[in-house]
Amino acid sequence: MTITCDHVLYQTEGGAVVLALTGAVTIATVSGLDRAMRQEEPAFSTLDIAAVKEIDTAGAWLVWRLARDAGAQITGASGQAERLIGAIKTCSGVAPVTPYRPAFLTYLTAQTGKVVLELAAGSMRVLDFFGAVVATAGSVLLHPRRLRFTALVRHMQLVGVDSLGIIGLMSFLVGVVIAQQGAVQLAQFGAQIYTVNLTGRIALRELGVLMTAIMVAGRSGSAFAAQLGTMKLTEEIDAMRTIGVSPMEALVLPRILATLIMMPLLGVFSALIAIVGGASISAATMGIPFFTFLSRVQEVVPMIDLWVGVVKGPMFGLIVALTGCYQGMQVEGSSEEVGKRTTMAVVQAISAVILIDAFFAVFFSEVGWI
């Protein structure tokens, strides 16, 4: 049953205007009364609430505000109404609300500590996930029949074969840029012929595998995170555990192995296409014949540069696949989390790849692989 609040405006014999409220003045009814009062804006000197059957805090606030704005006197209040109106009077205030703002050093220290703690906790979770992957790989190694060979081949196609087009185009254009810009700078010293050395060594040693890892992180790493995250939200992974299927063995391990296998191959492919791009622009603008450029690369680029790129490939592949799978398995809550974790997978994978590449550059320089 809905109780409505009516208001009656009448004038007494002495000329005093009285506003009388009837019914229930509660949170369920005050909105209509408040709207009516704002539209009519009646002038009254007395607010009579003797006929009010029910009142709560919201109703008491409205009664007090009406009386305050009109400068009227409240009459006929019951004991409950008097207590509520009295509480409203004492609680009312006009002081501005100022949010708490800690000192800059306090805020900076707190945020730094929060980031450090989150980093430590995240590192422990990543190590735990990596340990689970290693344990699963060891178990599959002891029982090779448990390897999901079909899933492995499928992901090798997705990670490697299907990405040849975009990686080839990117590498060709990068090779063109390296050769063209390098030739412009070397021509100032009459050493334009060393464009071959520059293009060949950079492509085989650094940019081939590095650009491939960045492309795979954006293409396959994000796909791993989105696929596993969606499966986590739809409870497919929980269903697999229920029927006795290990998600690490069926979902994570094939993706990681596929990326480990394909990354060195893609890195070599990328480096060769970059060299072809450099040879093409050299033949078009620098007067160096295409096949002369390629034969010159074989003469001036040491084989160690190729092996450096090959050694980096599996490490970069492990980082990309591990990051994508880890972020996907961490999804929980809502579909918004899928997008968030996918973005984190790409950003973290690319950052880690560049960091590891810098470490490899220093390490190979120290051991003499230059």
C-alpha positions in Angstrom: 0.0 0.0 0.0 1.4 3.3 -1.0 0.9 6.2 1.4 1.0 9.6 -0.2 1.6 12.9 1.5 -0.9 15.7 0.9 -0.3 19.4 1.8 -3.1 21.8 2.6 -2.7 25.6 2.6 -5.3 27.6 4.6 -5.7 30.9 6.3 -6.9 31.4 9.9 -9.2 34.1 11.2 -6.3 36.2 12.5 -4.8 36.4 9.0 -2.0 33.9 9.7 -1.4 31.5 6.8 -0.9 27.9 7.9 0.5 25.1 5.8 -0.8 21.8 7.1 0.8 18.4 6.1 -1.2 15.2 6.2 -0.4 11.5 5.6 3.1 10.1 5.7 6.2 12.3 5.3 8.9 9.7 4.6 11.6 9.1 2.1 9.1 7.4 -0.2 6.9 10.5 -0.4 9.0 13.6 0.1 10.2 13.9 -3.5 6.7 14.7 -4.7 6.0 17.2 -1.9 9.4 18.8 -2.3 8.8 19.2 -6.0 5.3 20.7 -5.4 6.7 23.2 -2.8 9.4 24.4 -5.2 6.9 25.0 -7.9 4.3 26.8 -5.8 6.6 28.5 -3.4 3.7 29.3 -0.9 4.1 31.9 1.8 3.1 30.7 5.3 3.9 31.6 8.9 3.0 28.3 10.5 3.7 24.7 9.5 1.2 22.3 11.1 2.2 18.6 11.1 -0.3 17.4 13.6 -2.0 15.3 10.9 1.2 13.6 9.8 0.8 9.9 10.5 4.4 8.8 9.8 7.7 10.6 9.6 11.3 9.6 9.2 14.7 11.4 8.9 14.1 12.4 5.3 10.7 13.8 6.1 12.0 15.6 9.2 14.7 17.2 7.1 12.1 18.4 4.6 9.8 19.8 7.3 12.7 21.6 8.9 13.9 23.0 5.6 10.4 24.3 4.6 10.0 26.0 8.0 13.5 27.5 7.8 13.1 28.8 4.2 9.6 30.4 5.0 10.6 31.6 8.4 7.7 29.7 9.8 7.0 28.0 13.1 6.5 24.2 13.4 3.4 23.1 15.4 1.7 19.9 16.2 4.8 17.8 16.1 4.7 14.4 17.8 7.5 13.2 20.1 9.1 11.3 17.3 8.9 14.2 15.0 10.4 16.6 17.6 13.4 14.3 18.1 14.1 13.9 14.4 13.8 17.6 13.7 16.0 18.4 16.7 18.6 16.0 15.4 18.4 17.5 11.9 19.0 21.0 13.4 22.1 20.0 15.2 23.5 18.1 12.3 23.0 20.7 9.7 26.1 22.6 8.6 27.3 24.8 5.8 31.1 24.3 6.2 32.8 23.3 2.9 33.9 19.7 2.6 37.6 19.6 1.9 39.1 16.3 0.8 42.1 14.9 2.7 45.3 15.7 0.9 48.5 14.3 2.4 51.8 16.1 2.1 53.6 15.5 -1.1 56.5 13.6 0.5 54.0 11.4 2.4 52.0 10.7 -0.8 55.1 10.0 -2.8 56.5 7.6 -0.2 53.1 5.8 0.1 52.7 5.4 -3.6 56.3 4.2 -4.0 55.8 1.7 -1.3 52.6 0.5 -2.9 54.3 0.0 -6.3 57.2 -1.9 -4.7 54.9 -4.2 -2.8 52.8 -4.8 -5.9 55.9 -5.5 -7.9 57.1 -8.0 -5.3 53.8 -9.7 -5.1 53.5 -9.8 -8.9 57.1 -11.2 -9.2 56.2 -14.0 -6.8 53.1 -14.9 -8.8 55.1 -14.9 -12.1 57.7 -17.2 -10.5 54.9 -19.5 -9.3 53.4 -19.6 -12.7 56.8 -20.2 -14.3 57.4 -23.0 -11.9 54.1 -24.6 -12.8 55.0 -24.4 -16.5 58.4 -26.0 -15.8 56.8 -28.8 -13.7 54.2 -29.4 -16.5 57.0 -29.5 -19.1 58.9 -32.0 -17.0 55.9 -34.2 -16.6 55.2 -34.2 -20.3 58.9 -34.9 -21.0 58.6 -38.0 -18.8 55.4 -39.0 -20.5 55.6 -37.8 -24.2 52.2 -39.2 -25.1 50.6 -36.5 -23.0 51.9 -33.7 -25.3 49.1 -32.1 -27.2 50.8 -32.4 -30.6 47.8 -31.2 -32.6 47.5 -28.1 -30.4 51.2 -27.5 -30.7 51.2 -27.7 -34.5 48.1 -25.4 -34.6 49.8 -22.7 -32.5 53.0 -23.0 -34.5 50.9 -22.1 -37.5 49.2 -19.2 -35.8 52.4 -17.8 -34.3 54.7 -18.5 -37.2 53.2 -19.3 -40.6 50.3 -16.9 -40.3 52.6 -14.0 -39.3 55.1 -14.4 -42.1 53.3 -11.8 -44.2 53.3 -8.9 -41.7 56.7 -9.7 -40.4 58.1 -9.9 -43.9 56.6 -6.5 -44.8 57.8 -4.9 -41.6 61.3 -6.3 -42.0 61.6 -5.3 -45.6 60.7 -1.7 -44.8 63.0 -1.6 -41.8 65.8 -2.9 -44.0 65.1 -0.1 -46.5 65.2 2.5 -43.8 68.4 1.3 -42.3 70.2 1.1 -45.6 68.9 4.5 -46.9 69.7 6.4 -43.7 73.0 4.6 -43.1 74.1 5.4 -46.7 73.2 9.1 -46.2 75.4 9.4 -43.1 78.3 7.2 -44.4 78.4 9.2 -47.7 79.6 12.2 -45.7 82.8 10.3 -45.0 83.1 8.6 -48.4 82.2 5.2 -46.9 79.0 4.5 -48.6 80.1 1.0 -49.4 79.9 0.1 -45.7 76.2 0.4 -45.9 76.3 -3.4 -46.6 78.1 -4.0 -43.3 75.7 -1.8 -41.4 72.6 -3.3 -42.8 73.7 -6.9 -42.6 75.1 -6.8 -39.0 72.2 -4.8 -37.5 69.6 -7.0 -39.2 71.1 -10.4 -38.2 72.3 -9.4 -34.8 69.7 -7.1 -33.4 66.7 -5.8 -35.3 65.6 -9.0 -37.0 64.9 -10.9 -33.8 64.0 -7.8 -31.8 61.4 -6.5 -34.2 60.0 -10.0 -34.6 59.6 -10.3 -30.9 57.8 -7.0 -30.7 55.5 -8.0 -33.5 54.8 -11.4 -32.0 54.1 -9.8 -28.6 51.5 -7.5 -30.2 50.0 -10.2 -32.3 50.3 -13.6 -30.6 51.0 -12.5 -27.0 47.8 -10.4 -26.9 45.9 -13.3 -28.5 47.1 -15.7 -25.8 46.0 -13.3 -23.0 42.6 -12.7 -24.6 41.9 -16.4 -25.4 42.8 -17.7 -21.9 41.1 -14.7 -20.2 37.9 -15.4 -22.1 38.0 -19.1 -21.2 38.6 -18.1 -17.6 35.5 -15.8 -17.5 33.3 -18.5 -19.1 34.6 -21.0 -16.6 35.9 -23.3 -19.3 39.2 -23.6 -17.4 37.3 -24.6 -14.2 35.4 -27.2 -16.2 38.7 -28.7 -17.5 40.0 -29.0 -14.0 36.7 -30.6 -12.9 37.0 -33.4 -15.5 40.7 -33.9 -14.7 42.3 -32.1 -17.6 45.3 -29.8 -16.7 44.9 -26.3 -18.2 48.7 -25.9 -18.0 49.2 -29.0 -20.1 46.3 -28.5 -22.5 46.4 -24.7 -23.0 49.6 -23.1 -21.7 52.3 -25.5 -22.6 51.4 -25.8 -26.4 51.4 -22.1 -26.8 54.8 -21.6 -25.0 56.4 -24.5 -27.0 55.1 -23.2 -30.3 56.5 -19.7 -29.6 59.8 -21.1 -28.5 60.1 -23.1 -31.7 59.0 -20.4 -34.1 60.7 -17.4 -32.7 64.3 -18.2 -33.9 62.9 -19.2 -37.3 61.0 -16.0 -37.6 64.0 -14.0 -36.4 66.2 -15.4 -39.1 63.4 -14.9 -41.7 63.0 -11.3 -40.6 66.8 -10.6 -40.8 67.0 -12.1 -44.3 64.1 -10.0 -45.5 65.6 -6.9 -44.0 68.8 -7.6 -45.9 66.8 -8.0 -49.1 65.1 -4.7 -48.4 68.5 -3.0 -47.9 69.8 -4.6 -51.2 66.7 -3.3 -53.0 67.1 0.3 -51.9 70.8 0.1 -52.6 70.3 -1.1 -56.1 67.6 1.6 -56.7 69.4 4.7 -55.3 73.0 3.9 -54.5 74.2 2.1 -57.6 75.1 -1.1 -55.7 73.8 -4.1 -57.7 71.3 -6.3 -55.8 73.2 -9.5 -56.0 76.5 -7.7 -55.3 75.0 -6.4 -52.1 73.9 -10.0 -51.1 77.3 -11.5 -51.9 79.0 -8.7 -50.0 76.9 -9.4 -46.9 78.2 -13.0 -46.9 81.8 -11.7 -47.0 81.6 -9.0 -44.3 79.0 -10.3 -41.8 80.5 -12.9 -39.4 78.6 -16.0 -38.7 78.6 -15.2 -35.0 76.0 -12.4 -35.7 73.6 -15.0 -37.0 74.1 -17.2 -34.0 73.6 -14.3 -31.6 70.2 -13.7 -33.2 69.3 -17.3 -33.0 70.3 -17.5 -29.3 68.1 -14.6 -28.5 65.0 -16.0 -30.3 64.0 -18.7 -27.8 64.5 -16.4 -24.8 62.3 -13.7 -26.4 59.7 -16.3 -27.4 59.6 -17.6 -23.8 59.1 -14.1 -22.5 56.3 -13.2 -24.9 54.4 -16.5 -24.5 54.8 -16.7 -20.7 53.6 -13.1 -20.3 50.6 -13.6 -22.5 49.6 -16.9 -20.9 50.2 -15.6 -17.4 48.0 -12.4 -17.9 45.3 -14.5 -19.4 45.2 -16.9 -16.5 44.9 -13.9 -14.1 41.7 -12.7 -15.6 38.7 -12.6 -13.2 35.7 -10.5 -12.5 34.4 -9.1 -15.8 35.0 -8.8 -19.5 36.7 -5.4 -18.8 39.5 -7.4 -17.1 40.2 -9.2 -20.4 41.1 -6.0 -22.2 43.1 -4.8 -19.2 45.1 -8.0 -19.0 45.6 -8.1 -22.8 47.1 -4.6 -22.7 49.3 -5.5 -19.8 50.6 -8.6 -21.6 51.7 -6.6 -24.6 53.3 -3.8 -22.6 55.1 -6.1 -20.2 56.3 -8.4 -23.0 57.7 -5.6 -25.1 59.4 -4.0 -22.1 60.9 -7.3 -20.9 62.1 -8.1 -24.5 63.9 -4.7 -24.8 65.4 -5.1 -21.3 66.7 -8.6 -22.1 68.0 -7.4 -25.4 70.1 -4.7 -23.7 71.4 -7.3 -21.3 72.4 -9.6 -24.2 74.2 -6.7 -25.9 76.3 -6.1 -22.8 76.9 -9.8 -22.2 78.0 -10.6 -25.8 80.2 -7.6 -25.8 81.9 -8.8 -22.6 82.4 -12.3 -23.9 83.8 -11.1 -27.2 80.9 -12.0 -29.5 81.1 -8.8 -31.4 
